[in-house]
Structure formats: C-alpha cells, structure tokens
C-alpha cells in the first residue's frame, strides 16, 4: 500500500476505510488541505510525549517516572498510527488514552517536582488530543476538504502546540528556582542584616536547579515548617533570643574544625550533604544537657556540630540541638525555631561513624534495615539547626533546616542515591 503520508487526497468512507478521491474545492476556491486534523493530532501527541519524557527523566521518580515513560511511548506509537493506520478505533483509543494522561498530569503537580504551569500545559495537550481524537473517531473525514485559506489558520495550531511544549519544559525550570526566590522573600521579612548580605552574595553553582537539590530543599513536613516566615519579636524577647544565639555561637566555636570535633571523640553522622553540611555527633553526657527540664534550650550545649565538609580543616558552619521528648520542645525564645524529625530511618553505629544505608523519610522497612545489619527507627528524636557562624548565615533564617550557602565540596550538589555528596572532602 502506498505510503499514506504522501496521499493527501485519501479520505475516509462511512465505515472508516480510506479511498482515493479527487481534490475538492473549498468555499474560497483553494484545493483540499488533506488531513490537517491528523497532522494536529500527531504534533500534539509528539509534544505531549516529549514533555512526559523530559519530566520522567529529570523531575519524577519511582512509579510516577515509570508511568510517564510508558505513557510517552504509547503516545509516540499513537502519533505514528494516526498516519499509517488511521481508523475510528485508533482515534477512539487516542481520546481515551489522553484522558488518562490528563489525570496523570494532575497527580504529579507539586512543589519541586513538576510546576503547576508545566502540569497545566500537560493537561492542555492531553485535552487537545482528546477533542481531536474524539472528533475524528466520530467523523474521520473531518477537515479533509478544508480550503487552502482555512489551512493557513489551521497551520498555526501545530505551531501553538510546539510553543506550549517548550513552555512546559521551561515551566519546571522556573519552578525549581522558586526555593531561592522564596528564600529571598523570607530573608527580607526577617530583616536580618547578615542574612541580607548572604543573600546578596549568593551565586548560582552547578546543579543548584537539579532535582536532587530541589528535593533537599523540599524536605518532609516538619522540615518544611522550618522555612516558615520569621515572626518579629517584642524587644524583651528579642533581647533574650539574641543572648541565646550569642551562647550558640560561643558553643559552635568550641570546635572550629572537623579535626577538633574528632579530637573531642565526635563521630560523623551519615555524611556530607548539600544544604545541611556534615554533622559530627557528640557522644557523651553533654548530649543530654541541651534541653532544660522545662523544655527550653540550653544554648551552650548543642548535640551536633555542622561542618562544610568531612576534611579535617573544614570549618564549622552551624550547630544542631536535639530533644528526646515525645513532642517538640519549647526551645529558643519566640516561635521561630521549628523543630524537625525524620521517619523510617535505618542506622548502623560503629566506633567512628553513624552509617545511614538508606535515605531518610523513604519507604524503608524494618526487615530491609535488619538485612543490612542496621537498627530501624520509625521516628527520630527532635532536632533544629542553628546557623550562627558569621559568614555562613542562612538566607532562609537562623533556624532554617537548609542553608543555601552549604554545598558539596567542589561547589556542586552532586549526590549519590542516598543524598550524600559524591565528594565528602
């Protein structure tokens, strides 16, 4: 059978089969345009497939990524079929398939994965495919006799679809930059001079807009709470908080480098990670002095010191306080220290290190943890970071979970599957 792509004069009979016919004249006197709706359908399916491939490879994960790839492959096959094997059944399948794809797009929208704009464009492309597919399933000859004048307008529709696809790709890129913009807004609200200076000197580094860094910034529900806008304090409370933070700085400088932390017999907890640094955990009785009996913080006794890497000369960048209570402690003066904890954590403690074989807050089971010789924790203790070291202030606030100025060694955020830096020192 002759290649149907070259047979622009082929039209459908009532039962959906194709026959040859003579070119018909349009109302304006132009020749038949052939199959403009099939062209529009193929371009729409191709654009949707491109968007699905891009999101599945760079922004989705797990089951959603798999579904995205499968859906993209199906749409490529349907786009080819729209030309090589057009039929009422195929067009019906196109309509039904893209209705399901539209539902999928609605399910993947969310911060730091796929932006609302990209999801909306994905839904729009699927909607176009549903409408055109259903129309051709009902009337396969629709558009075959459009005039050349009408085709001028019709040719703009595939171009619009291409533009929408490009917009969807750039939409997610913009969304991944949103945490930095949000941090900027937060630091302005705080009015902290050091945070403003840190924000002003922040530069974009390789990987800052990658999926892994966005995921780090997103965090779990308690980590997200740590990025809440700063609530201004009255003069009395502000003075008290300032005194506490001065003690925190004093505590941080007790161990100014990783070498000094090791000399104090601290051990590395997990590893170096972008946004949160390398935590060296205190292992002695002072670990329990950080929280007073009434739940307030004893700022002179943090539980962990945070460093810029695991190298012996890496500087301290912040500290972390820990609470063993069932609920988050009162902590520092004021409502701005939002404490966090992690779920489904597996750890293996050695004499020199706390090994974390799986990423926290994932679907890790007690059996999986036991299989690697680890200890499973459904919930960790409560923790809060304090970025009190001059030059390492967090643009998102002194108690923010993540610090945009803390990157992996080499000034990147390249990480392994667990989320720790490829380069640790």
Secondary structure, DSSP 8 states (H G I E B T S, - for coil): ---GGG-TTEEE-TTS-EEE------TTS------HHHHHHHHHHHHHHHHHHHHHHHT--HHHHHHHHHHHHHHHHHHHHHHHS--HHHHHHHHHHHHHHHHHHHHHBBTTTB-HHHHHHHHHHHHHHHHHHHHHHH-TTTTTT--HHHHHHHHHHHHHHHHHHHHHHHHHHHHHTHHHHHHHHHHHHHT-HHHHHHHHT----TTTTSHHHHHHHH--HHHHHTTS------HHHHHHHHHHHHHHHHHHGGG-BHHHHHHTT-EEEEEEETTTEEEEE--SGGGGSSB-TTSBB-TT--SEEEESSSSTT-BEEEEEEEE-SSS---BSSSS----B--EEEEEEE-SSEEE--S-TTS---HHHHHHTT-EEEEE--EEEEE--STT---TT-TT-S--TT--BTTTB--B-TTS-BS---
